[in-house]
Amino acid sequence: MKYFLIAGEASGDLHASNLMSALKEQDPNVDFRFFGGDLMQAVGGTLIKHYREMAFMGFIPVLLNLRTIFHNMRICQEEIKRYQPDVVILIDYPGFNLKIAKYVKTQLNIPVYYYISPKIWAWKQYRIKDFRRYVDRMFCILPFEVDFFQKLNYPVDYVGNPSVDSVSSFKEKQAVSPINLREEEGLDKRPILALLAGSRRQEIKDNLPTMLEVAAAFPTHQAIIAGAPGIEPEYYQQFIQEQSVKIIFGKTYPLLQHSDVALVTSGTATLETSLFRVPQVVCYYVVAGKIASFIFRHFFHIPYISLVNLIAGREVVQELFGARFSRKQIETELGRILHDHEYRSQMIQGYDEIIQLLGKPGASQRTASLIIQSFKY
């Protein structure tokens, strides 16, 4: 079968590559073309456009890059039309992908499947109309999404969570050939404070300076930055300057495995941190924090921003964003995690509940099976 996949950012590249590997195992005649990244390219097939040329975040960056975005969209449409795949598989990235879904369904009449639902449960529930019209099948990775879509009369499949797969696979490899991060990276013996400041430049610019200020207040721990894919070391260096903080690229999982505590921006990283059972502070800067907090309380349909709390259905970790984002509040919460053992233990117990809710590894394999089976009938 011929598969055309579209992933517009680093996390999508990771999850799409795992899905492609699973499809390859179950379908000996696979042929891939895709918008994605290095991980997808490593699996095989033809890379049309790298996500680095597509990842624009926020109103202003999107506005300034509209010409590039529309150009990428035309290239994508032309490639799908020329390739005539058996199915188009979209991975998150809704602003771009839903427009492609509309084109594929209305102009080419090719099946469209969505792997990793856009987070319309947060505030854009009106987009359900687009899914009904243009998406033939949805594969969800968060347990609560099933109930959400059922209430909107849109059946979906829960396939498990790919982060569970990734972490489980890493731990299996570690059991056979463990990574000694301290030795490899020349770290000292102090406990590690991991700084996960996001995968996009704007996120890093907004969050990392405050994270570094907080880290400096805890000299008992060594702060290590998890370098994001596609971001050069020089970009981080402008924020670090003379501070003795190390950046480690391509080793986020080994870093989390060795960490005592973490400061994490919202997103998949909060879930991955919980899967490693590392206590964390979720901290995310937004412009006009008080206004942002007001908008979140009154216009969003969810009580939390972190996947950890959303999956648990309760507050397992503190979310310091909007009006609550400040050096002082982050320091206070980090200090509590480090010095209040009961509080730390309760957070880890919450993680264990989440791990149970997410289920066993195998999301990519289950999704691949459902995709292939759908074409046998």
FENJOSUL-V466365 format. One line per field, one symbol per residue. ss: DSSP state (a for helix, b for strand, c for the rest). phi: phi as a letter, one per 30 degrees, with the letter a starting at -180 (. if undefined). psi: psi as a letter, one per 20 degrees, with the letter a starting at -180 (. if undefined). A space follows every 10 residues. Layout:
ss->???
phi->???
psi->???
This chain:
ss->cbbbbbbcca aaaaaaaaaa aaaaaacccc bbbbbbcaaa aaaccbbbbb aaacccccaa aaaacaaaaa aaaaaaaaaa aaacccbbbb bccaaaaaaa aaaaaaaacc bbbbbccccc ccccaaaaaa aaaaccbbbb ccaaaaaaaa acccccbbcc caaaaaaaaa aaaaaacccc aaaaaccccc bbbbbbcccc aaaaaaaaaa aaaaaacccc bbbbbbbccc ccaaaaaaaa cccccbbbbc caaaaaaabb bbbbcccaaa aaaaaccccb bbbbccccaa aaaaaaaaac ccccccaaaa aaccccccbb baaaccaaaa aaaaaaaaac aaaaaaaaaa aaaaaaaacc ccaaaaaaaa aaaaccc
phi->.cbccbbcae dddddddddd dddddcbdcd bcbacabddd dddkjcddbd dedbdcbjdd edddcedddd dddddddddd dddhddaccc chhdeddddd edddddcchc ebcccidedd ddacdddedd dddccdaccc cbeddddedd dchbdbcccj cddddddddd ddddddbdcc ddddcidddd eccdcccjcc edddddcded edddeddbdd ccdbddddei cdedddddcd hcddbccbci bddedddcdc abcbddkeed ddddddhceb cdbbdbdhed dddddddcbd cbdbccdedd ddiadcbdcc bidcdaeddd edddddddcc dddddddddd edddddddid dkeddddedd ddddccb
psi->qpppqopjrg hhgghhhhgg gghhhioikq ppqqpcahgg hhhraopgpq hhjinppqgg hgghkggggh ghgggggggg ghhmrhqpop oclhgghhhh ggggghhilp qpqppnpqli igilhiihhh ghhiphqpoq jphihggghh hjloprppjr phhggggggg hghhhgnqpn ggghjlqaiq qpoponjriq gggghhhggh ghgghhimii qppppopqpi pqhhghhhhg djqmpqppqj lgghghhiqh rqpprqahhh ghhhhjkoqq popopqqmgg gghggghiiq jqirhqhghg ghjrohqpon rciioqgghg gggghgghin hggghhghhh ghgghghhar rjgggggggh gghhji.
